[in-house]
Amino acid sequence: MVVRGDVRQEVGARIRELRKSLDISQEELADLADLHRNYIGSIERGEREAGLNTMARLAGALGLSLADFFAPFRHPVKPRRG
């Protein structure tokens, strides 16, 4: 997965894809991650940007580490010059 556009859209799509692969609803994921179902929906639609703690909770609820969750993303980092 290469990040091209809005990162929120890409992350939301990844969460939706993983959730559906587990055959669980947004409400079930919300319960597992101790979040509100509406918040899950807004993240999946790319309307909200989840913080690192929220991402850790979501990844854990999906049975993944943060590293595994983000592994498909490829975003080259250009070194900054002083």
FENNORUR-V657632 format. One record per run of one state. SS is the DSSP state (@ for helix, = for strand, . for the rest). FROM is the first residue (numbers start at 1). TO is the last residue. Records with the same first field share a line. If there is no record, write none. Layout:
SS=FROM-TO + FROM-TO
//
This chain:
.=1-1 + 3-6 + 22-25 + 34-36 + 45-51 + 62-65 + 71-73 + 75-82
==2-2 + 74-74
@=7-21 + 26-33 + 37-44 + 52-61 + 66-70
//
